[in-house]
């Protein structure tokens, strides 16, 4: 009886094992029967730290969640989620701050432009940009660009020159301002009421403007400097280029030597060889004769005037003061001389301030600005 029971138990165990094998086989067959493109994979990423060990960080947590290995949130997963949430909050706050800054900058920029906007009623091209408007002020010419300068480059401020033996003043509160990039004319005329002649006024002006004469009152200014306070070598060797009627050139020297004479007298240092600079300056003023070997005194008067102008700018003077530079010239030669002066005033770097003393209204009206003396 006992053996029979054992046989029955063995048979049940054998049948159960067979059923499990059959079930496993059927399961494998079912898996093999699934198409290849419908098989799903769960990928686990291992994060290796600097010491070569595997870090069960966010990738392990994500892999565990994907495979369903656990139904509860692991500690690593919780840390990863908290870190991601904190990063998202920081990013959102930073983005909000950037947007607020941009909004404020845009508002401030608009307000700043509104403060500098032109008054209503003044014609303004709505399509013109701010840069275009600035360029118009800087290069437009006229009074606008003068207003951008702090000091005039040369000015007489209520200058008075007394007459001989206490007689009536030759100059009485002479007042004018001059700027670089412009040609000016001082139109000098006789004063029948006082008996002061144009020549007397012209000589007085040349004296105070060149620093050879100290005015009775008032000041003669070169930028912010009173010229009576400057050393003569500094004033006439660098700041001012003077072209008088007489002795404007050395007649026995050629053109190049004339310019070199002025350069040497200025006691200045030059970046290039002086003879090279001298020839360049002669070409700049339109001198058309031989630069060497021919005495200037033998040349036409118009060429002598051009050499005198080249001498005046050879010391890098920014202000040119010329006493009747066209006297004795015919109409064509007057044009030649004044064209050279206008070129110096309006072109080049630096642009010069040209001041012509003349009794000719026709010459005076050819300048950019005319002052009556």
Phi and psi in degrees as a GROMACS rama.xvg file:
@    title "Ramachandran Plot"
@    xaxis  label "Phi"
@    yaxis  label "Psi"
@TYPE xy
-64.8776  -42.6846  UNK-2
-63.4565  -36.1314  UNK-3
-66.8218  -41.0995  UNK-4
-64.7688  -39.0364  UNK-5
-62.3305  -40.7169  UNK-6
-63.8242  -38.6315  UNK-7
-66.4562  -39.6108  UNK-8
-64.6138  -42.3309  UNK-9
-61.2477  -40.2433  UNK-10
-65.9199  -39.7764  UNK-11
-64.7216  -41.3813  UNK-12
-63.4779  -42.2281  UNK-13
-63.5643  -41.698  UNK-14
-65.0899  -39.2699  UNK-15
-64.6828  -40.6959  UNK-16
-63.645  -41.7016  UNK-17
-63.3001  -40.0868  UNK-18
-63.6482  -39.4971  UNK-19
-65.1889  -41.6579  UNK-20
-62.8066  -42.4768  UNK-21
-63.5732  -41.4902  UNK-22
-64.8002  -41.4905  UNK-23
-65.3708  -38.7706  UNK-24
-65.5193  -42.8615  UNK-25
-63.3322  -37.7636  UNK-26
-64.0871  -45.6569  UNK-27
-61.618  -40.9793  UNK-28
-62.6731  -37.3564  UNK-29
-66.8203  -39.2402  UNK-30
-64.2692  -43.7736  UNK-31
-66.5032  -23.9914  UNK-32
-81.5698  -10.475  UNK-33
-74.4179  135.519  UNK-34
-61.0727  152.687  UNK-35
-64.6752  -34.9722  UNK-36
-78.2077  -3.7456  UNK-37
-103.871  2.02182  UNK-38
-76.7186  133.013  UNK-39
-107.351  139.695  UNK-40
-118.216  144.511  UNK-41
-108.635  116.58  UNK-42
-101.753  133.497  UNK-43
-112.29  128.166  UNK-44
-101.167  131.614  UNK-45
-102.732  127.051  UNK-46
-99.3534  120.11  UNK-47
-99.9205  128.985  UNK-48
-86.0259  -175.879  UNK-49
-62.9538  -24.6282  UNK-50
-91.6936  4.18013  UNK-51
88.6257  4.37943  UNK-52
-95.175  154.158  UNK-53
-81.9805  129.698  UNK-54
-99.5526  116.588  UNK-55
-82.3663  64.4288  UNK-56
-92.7548  -134.351  UNK-57
-65.5672  -31.4876  UNK-58
-69.4734  -39.0525  UNK-59
-64.8131  -39.4369  UNK-60
-64.7914  -42.4486  UNK-61
-66.0653  -38.4119  UNK-62
-67.5307  -39.3815  UNK-63
-65.3939  -40.583  UNK-64
-65.3076  -36.6874  UNK-65
-70.5303  -41.1111  UNK-66
-83.0843  -8.9565  UNK-67
72.1827  25.4535  UNK-68
-64.7884  -26.8209  UNK-69
-144.552  148.468  UNK-70
-94.2132  -12.1333  UNK-71
-106.886  150.296  UNK-72
-73.0193  125.272  UNK-73
-75.8478  165.84  UNK-74
-64.5426  -40.8332  UNK-75
-64.3567  -40.047  UNK-76
-65.115  -41.6488  UNK-77
-61.2419  -42.1775  UNK-78
-63.4086  -40.6019  UNK-79
-65.4849  -43.0508  UNK-80
-65.7559  -41.5311  UNK-81
-62.8719  -40.3986  UNK-82
-64.2166  -42.0867  UNK-83
-64.7619  -40.7772  UNK-84
-64.8873  -41.6413  UNK-85
-63.1526  -41.1219  UNK-86
-63.2629  -40.1601  UNK-87
-64.6651  -39.5109  UNK-88
-65.3386  -41.612  UNK-89
-63.328  -43.6742  UNK-90
-61.3094  -42.3265  UNK-91
-65.061  -41.1898  UNK-92
-64.9701  -42.2679  UNK-93
-62.6116  -41.712  UNK-94
-62.4914  -39.6671  UNK-95
-65.0276  -39.9505  UNK-96
-65.2674  -42.7527  UNK-97
-60.7786  -45.2946  UNK-98
-62.0757  -39.9236  UNK-99
-66.1638  -40.9375  UNK-100
-62.6563  -44.5076  UNK-101
-62.4286  -39.6946  UNK-102
-64.8927  -41.9568  UNK-103
-67.6456  -40.9796  UNK-104
-62.4648  -40.5557  UNK-105
-64.5555  -39.8029  UNK-106
-67.8869  -43.9645  UNK-107
-62.7213  -41.3154  UNK-108
-62.6002  -41.2636  UNK-109
-65.8161  -40.3676  UNK-110
-65.4425  -40.5468  UNK-111
-63.2631  -41.0542  UNK-112
-66.2659  -36.7755  UNK-113
-64.7397  -34.9736  UNK-114
-65.7766  -32.0778  UNK-115
-98.405  8.41235  UNK-116
-67.5469  151.948  UNK-117
-70.8657  149.24  UNK-118
-60.6508  152.681  UNK-119
-65.4904  144.197  UNK-120
99.3432  -16.116  UNK-121
-90.7845  128.926  UNK-122
-67.0554  126.902  UNK-123
-140.201  133.615  UNK-124
-72.1969  115.927  UNK-125
-64.4054  -21.2551  UNK-126
-86.7276  -6.85538  UNK-127
-78.7069  127.691  UNK-128
-77.2249  167.455  UNK-129
-61.4255  -40.9247  UNK-130
-61.4729  -40.0725  UNK-131
-64.7026  -38.8265  UNK-132
-66.0649  -39.054  UNK-133
-64.7458  -44.5229  UNK-134
-59.237  -37.3292  UNK-135
-63.852  -37.4648  UNK-136
-70.9845  -40.4171  UNK-137
-73.1024  -38.3911  UNK-138
-116.11  6.0165  UNK-139
-75.0959  -16.7481  UNK-140
79.5613  178.978  UNK-141
79.8336  -155.332  UNK-142
-76.266  -19.9567  UNK-143
-62.9255  -46.1801  UNK-144
-72.0094  -24.4853  UNK-145
-66.3941  -36.3586  UNK-146
-66.3024  -18.2937  UNK-147
-77.9294  -11.8081  UNK-148
-93.2191  143.029  UNK-149
-76.3774  -48.0104  UNK-150
-122.064  145.119  UNK-151
-66.3686  151.417  UNK-152
-74.5409  -23.9651  UNK-153
-152.155  136.347  UNK-154
-156.339  145.716  UNK-155
-106.65  123.87  UNK-156
-111.7  94.5278  UNK-157
51.0656  55.4771  UNK-158
-84.8622  132.097  UNK-159
-121.677  132.496  UNK-160
-120.024  119.14  UNK-161
-72.55  149.913  UNK-162
-78.7874  169.92  UNK-163
-66.2532  138.467  UNK-164
54.3461  41.6119  UNK-165
73.9887  12.4542  UNK-166
-74.4089  -174.453  UNK-167
-57.6169  147.368  UNK-168
-64.6071  138.937  UNK-169
-72.7951  -44.8011  UNK-170
-118.242  135.839  UNK-171
-132.024  103.544  UNK-172
57.4907  45.1698  UNK-173
-65.0575  131.763  UNK-174
-147.145  117.7  UNK-175
-162.858  159.773  UNK-176
-130.232  142.127  UNK-177
-130.37  150.073  UNK-178
-131.473  156.369  UNK-179
-63.4467  150.394  UNK-180
84.3475  11.5656  UNK-181
-136.457  150.577  UNK-182
-109.241  127.249  UNK-183
-117.137  152.528  UNK-184
-128.603  131.834  UNK-185
-100.043  105.136  UNK-186
-83.7803  109.858  UNK-187
-103.384  130.705  UNK-188
-135.04  161.373  UNK-189
-67.156  153.243  UNK-190
-118.524  93.277  UNK-191
-61.1074  -32.8938  UNK-192
-65.1828  -41.1411  UNK-193
-96.5926  -12.7685  UNK-194
80.9698  8.75083  UNK-195
-82.6451  125.095  UNK-196
-86.4993  162.958  UNK-197
-63.2566  -36.9786  UNK-198
-64.7692  -37.8213  UNK-199
-65.2076  -41.9881  UNK-200
-64.065  -42.3355  UNK-201
-62.8339  -44.1082  UNK-202
-65.0197  -38.9523  UNK-203
-64.9033  -41.965  UNK-204
-64.3541  -44.7142  UNK-205
-62.0174  -35.0748  UNK-206
-66.1845  -49.4589  UNK-207
-76.0304  -32.2091  UNK-208
-73.5107  -27.6434  UNK-209
-91.4912  -5.79606  UNK-210
84.9822  5.88856  UNK-211
-80.9458  -21.6236  UNK-212
-124.327  136.984  UNK-213
-93.3115  124.644  UNK-214
-67.4947  153.946  UNK-215
-66.1551  -33.1765  UNK-216
-155.724  163.415  UNK-217
86.5905  176.634  UNK-218
-134.163  150.41  UNK-219
-112.93  118.392  UNK-220
-113.51  136.869  UNK-221
-113.475  104.008  UNK-222
58.0733  -119.974  UNK-223
-98.4265  7.72233  UNK-224
-105.785  134.426  UNK-225
-78.6403  122.355  UNK-226
-66.7849  -22.6976  UNK-227
-70.4557  -13.646  UNK-228
-94.5828  -2.21045  UNK-229
-96.9734  150.268  UNK-230
-68.521  141.986  UNK-231
-56.0972  -38.6148  UNK-232
-67.332  -31.19  UNK-233
-74.9218  -41.1037  UNK-234
-70.86  -55.7368  UNK-235
-93.7633  -5.89882  UNK-236
-100.292  -2.85687  UNK-237
-150.803  -48.9141  UNK-238
-77.6794  -40.8246  UNK-239
-118.43  137.998  UNK-240
-109.024  114.64  UNK-241
-105.763  130.822  UNK-242
-122.622  93.9781  UNK-243
-79.6469  171.922  UNK-244
-71.7261  -41.2749  UNK-245
-106.726  145.793  UNK-246
59.6507  35.8665  UNK-247
-77.0086  -21.2918  UNK-248
-135.356  164.722  UNK-249
-93.9646  104.795  UNK-250
-64.0313  -25.2494  UNK-251
-84.5375  -9.75077  UNK-252
-98.599  154.638  UNK-253
-78.1386  178.311  UNK-254
-62.8217  -45.8361  UNK-255
-63.767  -41.7889  UNK-256
-67.9703  -31.7833  UNK-257
-61.4875  -45.0018  UNK-258
-67.9215  -41.0149  UNK-259
-62.4416  -35.3014  UNK-260
-58.6093  -46.0007  UNK-261
-68.6987  -37.7543  UNK-262
-64.8265  -42.6515  UNK-263
-67.1138  -36.9784  UNK-264
-68.7314  -23.4395  UNK-265
-74.5719  -16.5416  UNK-266
59.1382  35.6739  UNK-267
-106.82  160.731  UNK-268
-99.2578  143.718  UNK-269
-125.812  147.899  UNK-270
-77.9143  -25.1625  UNK-271
-117.053  164.145  UNK-272
-56.7133  137.395  UNK-273
-59.69  -41.2606  UNK-274
-60.5628  -35.1311  UNK-275
-64.8414  -45.2707  UNK-276
-62.5806  -41.4508  UNK-277
-60.4098  -44.5457  UNK-278
-67.2214  -36.5011  UNK-279
-64.5839  -40.118  UNK-280
-68.6971  -38.5858  UNK-281
-62.9457  -40.5489  UNK-282
-67.5019  -34.3889  UNK-283
-63.7029  -36.0812  UNK-284
-89.0757  0.274341  UNK-285
88.2423  19.1601  UNK-286
-66.7847  125.584  UNK-287
-112.201  -1.94466  UNK-288
-89.3275  178.194  UNK-289
-64.3133  133.924  UNK-290
-80.278  -19.4896  UNK-291
-138.243  152.432  UNK-292
89.2957  -8.98385  UNK-293
-124.324  122.042  UNK-294
-62.625  135.928  UNK-295
-62.9721  -32.135  UNK-296
-62.4567  -18.7523  UNK-297
-91.9064  -3.97879  UNK-298
-87.9617  161.16  UNK-299
-56.5336  152.609  UNK-300
-59.3119  -37.658  UNK-301
-63.5402  -36.4872  UNK-302
-70.7736  -32.8374  UNK-303
-65.1646  -38.0219  UNK-304
-65.6212  -37.8686  UNK-305
-66.7268  -38.0323  UNK-306
-63.5703  -39.9208  UNK-307
-62.9716  -38.3773  UNK-308
-67.4959  -40.342  UNK-309
-62.2978  -39.2741  UNK-310
-60.9174  -40.5306  UNK-311
-65.9128  -32.9693  UNK-312
-94.9467  -1.71494  UNK-313
-69.8962  -19.2148  UNK-314
-95.5878  14.6823  UNK-315
64.9877  30.0004  UNK-316
-70.7167  138.056  UNK-317
-91.0459  -19.8214  UNK-318
-114.224  125.777  UNK-319
-111.652  125.529  UNK-320
-118.211  119.024  UNK-321
-123.199  128.983  UNK-322
-97.0562  106.322  UNK-323
46.3408  60.2911  UNK-324
-67.8529  -15.5654  UNK-325
-106.889  4.86086  UNK-326
-64.9374  133.411  UNK-327
86.0257  1.09737  UNK-328
-100.369  152.835  UNK-329
-78.9651  177.25  UNK-330
-61.1192  -42.4033  UNK-331
-65.4825  -40.5586  UNK-332
-69.2723  -32.9222  UNK-333
-60.6822  -42.6102  UNK-334
-62.3497  -41.524  UNK-335
-60.3815  -46.3785  UNK-336
-68.1506  -46.7883  UNK-337
-70.1401  -31.0222  UNK-338
-64.6144  -38.3068  UNK-339
-64.1614  -40.1571  UNK-340
-67.8741  -41.6881  UNK-341
-63.8835  -36.0295  UNK-342
-64.7195  -40.9587  UNK-343
-64.781  -35.1171  UNK-344
-75.2764  -37.7733  UNK-345
-101.978  -14.9647  UNK-346
-130.419  171.041  UNK-347
87.3821  174.386  UNK-348
-137.869  107.845  UNK-349
-86.6041  161.732  UNK-350
-78.9542  141.577  UNK-351
-95.3852  161.412  UNK-352
-102.98  116.446  UNK-353
-108.043  125.135  UNK-354
-124.036  116.998  UNK-355
-109.722  125.923  UNK-356
-94.8037  124.512  UNK-357
-153.359  152.808  UNK-358
-100.748  0.548562  UNK-359
-93.464  118.252  UNK-360
-64.8016  -35.7497  UNK-361
-62.3607  -42.672  UNK-362
-67.9076  -42.895  UNK-363
-61.8959  -38.5977  UNK-364
-73.423  -11.1797  UNK-365
-79.802  -12.907  UNK-366
-80.3718  166.74  UNK-367
-67.8476  -39.9546  UNK-368
-136.727  141.135  UNK-369
-120.635  131.352  UNK-370
-116.78  132.495  UNK-371
-93.629  131.442  UNK-372
